[in-house]
Amino acid sequence: MKLEKKSSIWTLPILASLIFFFCSSFQQQEFPQSNYQEEKIYNDSIYWADSIKINEIYYNSWKHYGERDYQALIEDGKMMKEITNKHLSNRQDTFLLYYNLLGVGAIVQGETLLGDYEKGINKMLAWNEDFQKLVGEYHVLISTGNVGIAQVYELMGDYEMEVKYHQKSIHVMNNLFDDGHYFFGNGYWNLGNSFLNLGEYEKSIFYFEKAFKVYSALNTMRAIDPLLLMADAYRIQENYSMALNCMDRAVDFANSFSDQTEFLLVICDEFFGKIYTDLNDFDKAYYHVNNFKNYFTNVSDIDIIRKNYYLNLAHAQLGLLALKEKRYVDAIKEYELSLTHFFGSHEKNHPLQVPHQIEIGNALFLNGEYEAALQKHQSLINLLYPQISAADYAKNPTIDQIINSESILEILSQKSIISKNWFLSSKQPEILNLSLSTFELTNEVIDKMLASYSTPKSKSFLKAKASKVYEEAIDFSFQLFKQTQEQKYLDLAFFYLEKNKSTLLLAELNKTNSNEFSGINLELIDEEKRLKKKLSLYEKLIFEEELKATPDSIKLGFWYDTNIELKHRYDSIMANIKENHPDYFQLQYDLSISSIPDIQRKLPKNTALIEYMLGDSSMFTFAITKDEIIFKRHKQIPGITSSLKTFRNHLHQYDYGNKEETDKKNEFISFTENAQRLYDLLLKPVLSEIKAENLVIIPDGQLGYVPFEIFLSDIPESHNYNYRSLPYLFLDRTIRYEYSATLLTREFPKKKTKNLYTGFGPEYEGDELMASRSGLDSILVSNLFEGTARAGLTPLQYNQPEINEIAENTKGQAFTGSFALESTFKETAPDSRILHLAMHSLTNDEAPLYSQLVFSKEPDTLEDGLLHAYELYNMQLNAELAVLSACNTGAGKLQKGEGIMSLSRAFKYAGCPNIVMSLWKADDLSTKKIMTNFFDNLKDAQGKDVALQEARKTYLFEQADDAMTHPYYWATFVLIGDGDKINFGKTNNWAWWAVGFIGLLVSIWISRKKLLLN
């Protein structure tokens, strides 16, 4: 997936218009009019004199804004507020209310432009609260004030609060206007942009669609804007068919405006060009980009700044096309032309030039000009950090000097890769040191940025971007290890391999488990988070201001003082936590990666950890036992990918038993060939060198979708088409999985629960459709869910008997039929040591947070019977084991650098260390048998991995008829977590006897001592 961020080039002008002058549009809108006849006119002459004075102050404020005299602007706002407040206690007409808000807006605008965002936002919040007391919650200016608050939060990078206040604005409008009012178009547009900031593309598209409906009904030219951004959101997600569909709609709309058609179609050309560039359809891409470029080259009726802006975009797209066609010299020329237009509108040292300059450096690198490429990237480091020499590409900034920035991350990433390739071709020691140190610094920057990001979505996108850097670092370490056989390069490769795994999941588990500590002042923790966010903001403001040719000394002075004060407060809080709560501090803030010795100490005997990295061009494999380490690289990625795809297709076959005999035989042959080929590619290279009966697999990428248990070490000599007789890997080895090796070694606190086992087996109505359930999901289901198992959510025959039998066996509690409710789950789940959910599920690959477990319908309640993944992310579960015997609970969207975004992962986030999950549809009957076997084995004191292994064997060799021996029926469930036994409450008699005997000895000793004293 491409990682892109909305340009912030217009952020300040937008802020200016939306905070200070954001009410100007209301002059032509309908206002609640006051009844002048009924108002008490206490002094007309003073009132009208003040009205004239307010107008003069208002126009002066425009003048002061243009002159950048922000202190004068603040004073203008204060005077407007003072005059209007004097009259508002006696009369509340629209004029007074309007200019009162303008006064507050002028103050806020002045303070934010001077750099004091916090004071500005607090003023807006206070005004909003006071104004509501005066006019009530539902007033048009309250709605507008909320928009202003949202815009300040956007500048502060607090996108969740931005969304909240845009939603508040729409809530007010709902009580003032019909839903077709122009204001609703703006409100939905604002929300769409807010969710775009958060990377919540589905929600963004949803609100852009609503904005389009409002604008198009009003026949305003602005209706094309949400269509274009919808197309771009789909493009970023690589959903090109929907992107082009939006563009076709945009073209139709452009053609409906006869006086603006040419301009609107040219704007469409830019977006068409981006889509076809991504699709590598170069003829169409050139056609649209050249149309776009030629129009703005020849147009004469627009200002030079806008003309330069559009030509900058055009030449940048032509540069990207040339790069894709490996015409590196032409790419450099196009990017330099792009920069020429960029500098027509910006200062020579403006940081927004960095992306184009990086592409010039990349073109030089791809053309084999390593030194020139390094020099280009070094000049960019100097641009951002003037204290670092532009002439010496061996120099890097320190991590303390670096401010969180995607630009510096991109520069350092490319610098490390360029120096890596230069060393491999030249073998110069100084270039080796440069590459290693730059990779190390890049990793530190990634960690620093991850720590500062507030939303899981933004962190996930950063991890995906970082994955390419980690792949390059692993490859470099591998090559250095092969050349030198030095242990340090082996350790380095494993370090970067682990950094590319589920570090976000580790961080969340740290937070979940750190909440278990008592005595922590929660207000202290909240203050630490707030201070961290503020520090990040002010460091960024200082950094960007210092880059300007003439920095504003007033702003910098205020920001320096604020930053010093915030650092003192932050250091004080962290010292407090570290000194008074050391265990909490270590658990909450320790995101260190486990080393190879850590892994070896943790692994039991006869157990091997096998960890993979499936990169763009190579696959890397680490195999670690207590005594051995194996590190391998495999370059046959296309062969692996093809076999994985075919293998998955075999496993996802539904109703296999009713196929024709010829089809069964052909599929059997194909299945065995691919199962054996995958064994040879993935496991044979390491298992031929180590001996271990127990395997812990850390998959990567597409490998996470298949069970290694059913790989075949050999192809059967004669094809008897009998799945029961195949030499599956699980017959000889136990297999379990984990998201990362670090999670495998991390010790989390044991949690106390009241209930041993809690199971849920809902009932379903015959033809109940998901779309009949209320809420956003009814919309999503028609657009996003594909081919659900039993699309009508048909009743399940065996899920309730499964829960009832296991509950009776474990002396646990069962909620079946109409008692299997979402509300009951939320109430009981946190107090259960084992959770077992036997039910329907719906997996949403496009929007993983909307994947759902389906409980029984719950009338007359706020719960809808759908337990979403996003709800689980916000829960705290104490279960030692969660068994998800539903369809596709381990499937979901693949997030590069972090893993598969599945329902099972949501349970892990919520605090369950061990999960039994399904990789495809779960057959009702076979699932019931396997789960019953599994719990029987657990109760017989088998470890979780052995219990699942033996459950499969019992089913395959004793319970399944011939038609149900295909792995589809019994291989979908895998274990993530440890292989430890579960204590079912049994206590050994000898232990009680030992305790009693010790107690008796203590009593005798005490009695004897008392006797002697007497």
MIKE-999123 format. One record per residue (C-alpha): residue in one letter; x, y, z. Coordinates in steps of 0.001 Angstrom, whole numbers, plus 500000, padded with zeros to 6 digits. Each point is the difference from the previous one (the first is absolute). Layout:
REM residues N
AXYZ...
This chain:
REM residues 1014
M500000500000500000K501240503484499211L500611502270502936E498994503539499313K499060502966502060K497900502988499141S502178503002499218S499965502676502654I500833502788497533W496662501738500485T499629499296503740L500741503540501168P497756501792497480I497220497556500811L500467500631503707A499897503729499436S496735499806498124L498366497509502329I500909501404503399F500168503766499680F497823500674496973F498086496740500020C496732501830500603S500164502169496883S498021497443497996F497073500425502362Q499378503538498824Q498053498560497092Q498384497181502030E496806499899502032F500331501022503647P497578499736502894Q498680503561499985S499289501882503207N496691501788500524Y501038503613500284Q496498501130501003E500109497876503123E503600500773500914K500772502558502619I501782502875498259Y501900501360502961N502212502498498182D499729500071496239S502625502658499491I502677498034501901Y498986496733498287W500245501397496474A503218501871500772D501529496782501276S498740498156496904I501885502422497765K503076499686502206I499905496200499832N499899500146496201E503053502283499976I501877497645502330Y499027497024497834Y501438501589496838N503113501056501930S500425496376501034W500191499023496334K502706502640499544H501966498752503018Y499699496415498798G501399500958496582E502853501905501655R500708496980502237D499562502184503058Y498519497156502016Q500165501761503359A497885502820498543L497631497369498622I499577498594503517E499255503491501335D497394500514497253G498308496793501063K500007501017503640M498356503344499162M497283498305497915K499321497596502866E499934502765502597I497519502131498045T497663497122499115N500054498590503536K498869503412501291H496784499739497991L499332496234500008S498629499990503537N497117502199498766R499502498980496382Q501091496933498051D499537500916496350T501907498322497202F502368502927499480L501336499801503553L500312496223500011Y501746500023496641Y502617502600500947N500520498462503402L501071496814498267L502146501997497553G501706501596502982V500813496631501505G501109498792496557A502385502951499653I501541499274503410V500357496306499251Q501432500674496551G502528502439501412E501060497660502777T500340496975497703L501980502032497474L502256501076502859G500386496322500805D497894499567503121Y497630497274498790E499021498955503491K498902503477501020G498089500295496734I498163496708500394N499166500756503633K498529503379498976M497829498325497367L498812497334502423A499168502573502665W498124502179497492N498046496989498775E498955499123503552D499017503583500885F498212500525496706Q497918496865500507K498829501335503356L498926503174498219V498243498639496889G499620496268500638E501650496990498398Y498349500333496592H501166503219498388V501723500430496652L502987501737501580I500472497120502450S500300497706496981T502530502357498420G501949500335503229N500349496217500111V501493500077496506G502539502579501172I500931497842502982A500403496987497714Q502345501937497725V502279500969502892Y500109496375501131E500997499024496456L502965502375500160M500926498482503354G499949496527498416D497189498812502279Y497846498456497291E497694498138502381M498946503310501571E499719501502496528V497488497299499082K498128500476503276Y499378503714499425H499042499610496355Q497440497447501201K498776502485502616S499580502590497247I497859497624497938H497963499088503084V499088503670500465M499145500390496296N497651497009500210N497815502077502293L500103503165497887F499852499105496320D498597497455497595D502490497273499097G500425501451496505H501365503335501253Y503361501110498618F501445499986503534F499560496219500112G502127499651496887N502750501947501771G499543497974503190Y500281496655498228W502946501313498002N501761500994503202L499400496569501526G501245498301496839N503235501982500170S500371499254503707F499739496259499439L502429500368497089N502465501512502506L499492496939502193G500442497584497101E496438498733500565Y499314499743496293E496654498203500120K498504502577502341S501554502777497944I498383498651496839F496671499610501799Y499901503696500951F501343501228496665E497116498126498378K497547501776502294A501620503358499178F499668499277496288K496288499268500350V499421503337501728Y502139502045497591S498657498318496851A496391500523501095L500828503722500330N501714499916496581T503182501610501312M503329499555498240R501540498890503288A498316496604499623I502962498802497948D502421500336502934P498706497088502135L499955497766496910L503671500718499297L501051499366503595M497933496806500095A501888498859496911D503306500805501681A499010498151503179Y499170496902497940R503274500390498067I502060500128503193Q498311496734501042E500822498564496544N496294499556499205Y500430501320496475S496655498876498602M498144502100502583A502457502877499487L499245500036496275N496284499712500718C500213503192502082M501943501697497207D497322499073497447R497442501613502287A502224503078500290V500255500286496196D496214499736499645F499581502712502577A502607502248498322N498146499698496697S496840501281501674F501635503411500663S500269501495496534D501772503188501096Q502605498141502107T500245496645498218E503497500471498571F501559500992503339L498254497196501917L501025497377497446V503618501161500238I499894499620503780C498682496458499391D503024499377497764E502313500364503005F498198497241501894F499696497770496929G503745500400499510K500749498808503548I497735496957499663Y501414498874496651T503561500589501219D499323497637502895L498529497482497545N503098500269497760D497741500937497097F502484502552498733D498227501005496768K496865501077501855A502039501552502801Y501991502157497545Y496826501009498161H498371501367503159V503118501521501573N500946501799496773N496446501344499685F500330501315503540K503440501517499360N499140501586496632Y496866501667501327F501812501761502837T502990500823497794N497762501953497609V497290501352502310S500203503726500613D497059500850502254I501294498584503309D502529501476502409I503625498922499776I499988498238503392R497205497633498975K501598499482496595N503319499048501594Y498206497718502444Y498314497988497245L503103499849497755N502006498791502988L497536497096500334A500100499256496256H503784499757499699A500227497953503198Q497616497447498470L502033499951496787G503115499422502102L498370497028501721L498995498526496627A503564500336498743L501285498270503149K497591497112499466E501243499652496410K503619500050501247R500742503210498080Y501971501431502876V501540503018498239D496551501081498756A498587499500503495I502602502368501437K499155502639497376E496263499788500745Y500499500253503756E502303502989499528L497301501679497880S497530499207502741L502284501716502516T500343503034497725H496241500548500270F500063499139503695F502545502756500642G497775502386498046S497614499864502967H502262499087502943E503250500936501685K503128498225498764N500381498113503287H496332499063500430P499708496426501407L497185499027497604Q502623499657497249V501453496945501756P497870497280498293H501038501177496515Q503640500285501002I499884496477501436E498746498690496658I502904501706498236G502346498229502411N498248496692499361A500333500452496238L503737500614500427F500246496874502183L498097497816497519N502262501330497263G503016498687501943E501232503454501092Y500357499092503673E502150502887501148A497847502616498253A496897498403501501L501495500094503502Q501016503604499488K496441500916498992H498547498389503118Q502658501659502148S498991503401498623L496451499245501110I501199499136503504N501778503369500002L496785501675498816L498086498595502972Y502905500170502475P502334502862498989Q502500499070502722I500781496764498084S502490500504497173A498665499722496454A503462499129498686D500682496975502212Y497590497153499267A501622497958502790K498267502253502535N496536499408501431P497967501889502601T499656498401503414I496683498532501094D499629502860502509Q500294502556497208I497349498328497864I496433501238500140N497311497499499013S499736500360496264E499089497728497124S502473501959497891I503049499182502134L498874496377500231E499844499773496209I503390501708499592L501744497748502516S498338496868498607Q501264500754496513K503429501040501261S500430496671501804I498907498017496924I502223501989497631S503065499587502235K499219496270500385N500059499489496227W503072502172499583F501899497940502585L498991496698498394S501424501207496701S503071501802501348K500814498301503364Q501127503330501493P500067499667503830E498900503595500611I496887499430497878L499234496838502019N500091502017503221L497831502707498457S497366497499498884L499868498146503330S499784503210502032T497324501443497698F497890496846500220E500311500227503792L498982503681500030T497070499292497653N498730497356502409E500272502461502907V498005502582498017I497285497413499309D499782499210503722K499863503676500889M497224500667497488L498009496957501135A500177501225503588S498648503419499001Y497105498816497811S496672499893501811T497887497795497721P500461496292499213K499279500752496343S502845502493499625K502355497604501793S499023497136497687F500695502070496896L503390501010501355K500827496345500729A499079499052496429K502272502728498665A502808498864502313S499711496394498808K502020500728496846V502840501459502076Y500054496949502262E500074497664496999E503036501836498629A501698499911503423I499374496244500359D501357499371496515F503108502071500708S500602498189503306F499574496656498230Q502571500865497356L502456501281502612F499531496837502076K500564497742496958Q503198501905499205T501424500194503525Q498178497341502102E500024502554502840Q497333499490502675K499263503737500228Y498475499994496517L497841497012500861D498756501843503080L499396503112497932A497955498101497411F497809498481502725F499543503418501610Y498630501515496794L497933496873499325E498273500485503368K499596503750499453N497975499122496923K497573497892502048S497117500912502293T501620502736502091L496736501963500109L498274496956501452L502783499705502577A499550503647500975E496254499549500416L500445496867502094N502431501914502207K497348502661500560T497258497453500649N502013498094502544S501483503062501681N496469500963501008E500088497027502364F502362501825502343S498273501553502971G500938503302501553I500601501768496688N498643503539499877L497998499924496768E499978503787499807L503800499891500041I500015497559497080D497513502112498032E502100503103500625E503105498160498732K498198499181496753R498759503562499566L503438501487500635K501594497600497534K497571501103497317K500562503692500740L503780499585499945S499792498398496581L497863502879498722Y502268502806501239E503175498268498824K498432499789496543L498978503682500054I503506501109501008F501580497784497371E497822501313497152E500352503662501036E503802499778500162L500067498802496387K498523503274498745A502217502669498473T498767502526502577P498763498080503072D497510501760502264S501953500759503167I496825500637502035K498612496566499182L503330498288500584G500459501719503335F496587498893501191W500486496441498689Y503469499657501549D498667501062503415T496973497712499684N502145497064498910I502390500404502935E497107500171502454L498341496914498465K503278498039500129H500460500799503679R496469498815500751Y500389496871497877D503366499049501551S498534500489503454I497053497693499265M502218497311498463A502368500134502970N497016499610502318I498712496936498108K503443498408499744E500805500484503691N496632499138501558H498710497422497488P503059498288498454D498105496844498940Y497371502070498253F502681502155498356Q501838496986498597L496853498345498678Q498431503140498542Y503026501524498307D502282497048499240L499644499207496290S503381498318499678I500400497134497551S500922496540501243S503475498860498960I500990496566498743P501385499038503472D496653501124501516I498180497653497624Q502352497103500710R499546500365503759K496219499987499636L499665497079497571P499383496568501542K502133497074498915N499053498316496757T498303503230498831A500933502198497047L498856503519499225I499754500644496258E499481503630498997Y499468501371496486M500291503294498147L498237499926496629G501388503036498195D499440501425496534S502904498063498463S501255497505502593M498818497820502857F502101499807503167T499742497190502555F501368499750503521A499881496652501812I501034500041503662T500272497205502553K501699499969503392D503305499125498330E499753500949496322I499365503014497754I499287499770496277F499556503035497735K499024499557496347R498903502091497025H497781498716497211K499458501936496772Q497187497993498376I497243502333501178P497746499528496913G500059496217500502I499093500345503667T497214502471499269S498507497818497271S500054496858502158L498471501867502944K497141501273497845T499211496556498574F500312498384503423R497602502513501549N497491499372497224H499995496287500869L499402500712503667H497136502374499361Q497979497417498055Y496483499811501371D497773496888499807Y502934497958498763G498189496714500592N497511500694497185K502560500507497240E500317497739496975E502567497188500316T502166501369497180D500141503416501674K500851498385503324K502936498093498483N501379503060498190E499722502104503117F501621497282502094I503028499902497698S500279503792499944F499601500199503786T502729497449500744E502402501568497504N499605503491501476A500048498773503616Q503277498217499275R501448502940498027L499283502396502857Y501661497609502428D503082499941497792L500073503802499688L499138501007503545L501019497218502392K502318497452498424P503018502368499800V499996500427503790L498482496722501232S502682498102498115E502583501660502276I498256499992503373K498076497441502003A496882501179501814E496622498371500522N498340503253501091L499865502992497670V499120503626500719I499282501769496706I500230503795499619P498515500485496522D500172503103497860G497747501414497301Q497997497424498062L501526497196502095G497627500994502790Y497013498725498010V501020496309499836P500447497244502634F503504498517499885E498527496920501747I498818498514496701F503158500460497946L501262496656498662S503585498848500342D499456497573497066I497528499428497189P498238496622500309E501494497369497725S496596498951498651H497078502350499708N497257498230501908Y498231503363500440N499661499376503713Y500578503107502124R500074497909503157S503205498234498951L502172503031499191P503246500650501964Y498903503312501536L502560501919502004F497738500182503091L500034496198500366D503617500146501192R500369503547501313T497999502390502139I499623503436498452R498950503302501489Y500321503575498832E500795503469501338Y500013503517498584S503658500603500907A502836498323501881T500027502882502481L496381499272500933L501034496391500542T502570500972502617R498136502844501703E498586499152503420F496676501631500805P498283500020503404K497663497100500796K496430501217500327K497414498832502498T496511499063498815K496832498746501689N498902497595497279L502004497156498479Y498063499629496739T497386502139498247G498538498851496676F497596501641497556G497878498162497413P497443502361498412E496917499099497995Y499166501508496619E496809500549498042G499753498232496664D500413502681497360E501218502838502153L502201502299497927M502806502093501436A498675503053498215S496842499904502143R501986500915503087S500163503671500872G502920502369499779L502896500696497674D500663496301499486S496742499650498088I501581502326497471L503394498380500093V498672496502499503S498765500701496482N503263501616498940L502711498273501946F499105496470501053E500677497324497442G498652496441499826T499155499445503632A499733496456501274R496307499125499978A499107503459498667G496559499932501620L501458499287503446T498169496696500088P499485498228503327L502922497900501238Q499180496472501100Y503041499172502103N501274503237501560Q497699499849503035P500661496306500761E503734500801499671I499782502709502668N497694498039502314E502137496835499972I503237501858500623A498454502150502753E498763496852501742N503399498334499610T501883503019501407K497388500951502621G499745503356498255Q497151502253498910A498209499770496649F497925502702498294T498142498442497102G496997500815497849S498295503245500944F502337500352503010A503112500320497794L499876503784499902E502624502628499231S499140501830503222T500513496790501989F503401499507498364K501084503517500896E498849499478503570T501531496553500605A503047499826497703P502390502060502178D499505497516502875S500584496802498001R503230498013499741I498867498148496842L497727501614497396H498369497841497343L497909501492497196A498238497586497624M498108502203497560H499835501710496633S502525502683499151L500378502464497143T503478501056498942N500462503407498385D503279500060498093E499575503614498867A499238501358503475P501331497450502542L498682501917502998Y496483499200498764S500475496215500027Q497332498538502261L499068497075502208V496238499499499800F498094499366503243S496284499317500425K497662502889499308E499487502206502993P496668501879500052D499474503296501828T503664500715500645L502786502225498754E502028496950498894D499451498808496429G501260496432500492L503139500698497973L503282499970501885H502339502042497806A503760499772500000Y500202503675500959E497951499255503136L502446497265500986Y502908502427499575N498382502135502693M499354497131502430Q502267498551502670L499759496201500140N501690497813502591A499554496663498237E502938497624499794L498470498423496882A497431501162497426V498586497323497683L498368501584496947S498198497109498323A498438502153497316C500864500619496355N503109501950498948T500889501307503466G503701499925499078A499475501476496533G499907503674499108K501847502832498348L503790499652499768Q501784503058501433K503589499954498831G502456500143502876E497390499111502611G498024496932498907I496448498896499243M497319502280501449S497612497278501206L497422499448502724S502495497774501809R502515502845500023A497344502205501609F499702497432502828K503778500092500365Y499879503792500230A497327499710502678G502379497941502136C499484496295499097P503494498465499599N498755496764498375I497521499741497134V498598497049498065M498851501495496694S498759498912496568L501724500789496702W496949499366497821K496353498946500313A499320497696502925D497814496972499265D497298499715502666L500111496254500732S503765499411499804T500648503121502061K497771498678502771K501912496695500088I503457501584499884M499183502529502719T498559497323502262N503156497920499469F502164503048500656F498416500773503371D500078496322501007N503740500055499339L500509503262501891K498191498562502983D502279496944499823A502924502376500659Q501318500165496434G501663503232498910K497958502194497673D502038499136496896V499961496256500723A496283500129500836L499192501530496600Q502333497595498196E498354496977501627A496497501414499396R500729500086496266K501377496463500054T496963498649501850Y497661501668497528L501921498970496872F500619496351500941E497010499168502205Q497097502376499353A500018501261496410D498309498041497237D501787499849496642A498148503008498580M501236502233502831T503708499158500115H500957502906497755P502045502537502063Y497276502557499368Y497964498298502734W502625499629502715A503119502121499369T498580503517500274F500756500413503726V503466501010501183L501431501137503331I501662503354500587G501835500172503310D501760497621502371G499772496236500358D499510500018503772K497405497925501807I496868501579501427N499193499531503658F496372498879500199G499868500502503735K501211496524500953T502432499958502886N502302497104500673N499303498270503385W503701499731500781A500285503772499806W497220500423502566W501604497373502225A503311501837499734V498403503319500928G498179498400502911F503139498260501255I502016503221499909G497222501785501848L500002497292502663L503773500332500496V499702503768500347S497237499610502599I502085497492502026W503017502302499891I497983503000501216S498381497986502788R503381498637501085K501503503492500057K497143501315502171L500399497044502376L503727500654500403L499404503697500651N497441499176502682
